[in-house]
């Protein structure tokens, strides 16, 4: 039985109109918090959203002796790692829950304590997301990895040394792992086929402020010269481009007009191009971006997700809801996560015409094409959406279902909304600010 506060009853069919604010990127802030472990002095991080992931990382840092002060209203975190210590296995396990962030503690803890422990890892069920990349990277730096029943124990009895690594795929998590480990490893580290997402570049900015020496080439090669010590940092987090695009798609799907304060153009170039091709309008100023539906018909498109600077996989799900309202056949080829179209089941239940395929449609052949994953979708529109009972499957899929409920005629029940709190700060307050009609029962 779902708890009352975990169910939203959404009365849809009305345009979202108004202004909301997005703060720092979920996919950056948690990593910058972990980076503070590497410093021998306090760090200050600004523009921090109040989301569940921040609370989880705060708890994990505190378990390891880091003093964390959170000015929630101001969005400022102060992190003092002067007294870092080993945490108890059971405490880490209990606190991390389904979060995958403990894997990124390994490099910093190996430098500070000589050992690290990570429990069994969870996360959103959208694909494999193996931690083998991470463990292989740590081994190449000289760490000893011991898999035990309750988790993984990692030691570096002889310290960590720089290495040369080529990733088989430009994985964001693996690139972050390497950066957080290499900056204090002895000697030179070279990473080929690195991820270069804006959130990665901002993490590099933070590490450079701490005293790291990191260069990024145009061919996805990152070089790090290890240094013996790092200090603290003072940094303002880049805006959350996923949340900004989610509200933009909500404006489009509901035929609304939403000003997203804090949204930033440089990180959203690929999304803005696609938004315009579909028929959405936007206007950029120094404070944010206004997104709106100009009236008339939306246009179908062919779209392929990719690593940066391509169209981000996390932008795909909210946009697919808007594409159900576009005229003609839209094709979306997902190349980053193999199981990301499960959320379309609920959309079909609301009246959308969406078919998923194993083939690589509308783009280049990708690594999932031979592996029997339903990773292409064909959306036929426009189809009116009708209210339904919906269960949230994961963070981004959940917000997409919320958009569908807002666009649909009638009252939908959306269960499992606490998953959305992981990455969308005070989203219910923002819905109210945009005139959405909803209740808890």
Secondary structure, DSSP 4 states (H G I P E B T S, - for coil): ---GGGEEEEEESS--EEEEE--B-HHHHHHHHHHGGGBSS-EEEES----HHHHHHHHHHHHTT-EEEEETTTTEEEEE-TT--PPPHHHHHHHHTT--GGGGHHHHHHHHHSEEEEE-----SSS---SHHHHHHHHHTT-EEEEETTEEEEE-TT--B--EEE-SS--HHHHHHHHHHHTTSBSEEEEES----HHHHHHHHHHHHHT-EEEE-TTS-EEEE--S-B---EEEPPB-HHHHHHHHHHHHHTT-EEEEET--SGGGHHHHHHHHHHTEEEEE-SSEEEEEE-SS-EE--EEEB-STTSB-HHHHHHHHHHHTTEEEEEEEE--S-TTTTTTHHHHHHTT-EEEEESS--SS---TTTTTT---EEEEEE----B--EEE--SHHHHHHHHHHHHHSBEEEEEE-GGGGGGTSTTHHHHHHHTT-EEE--
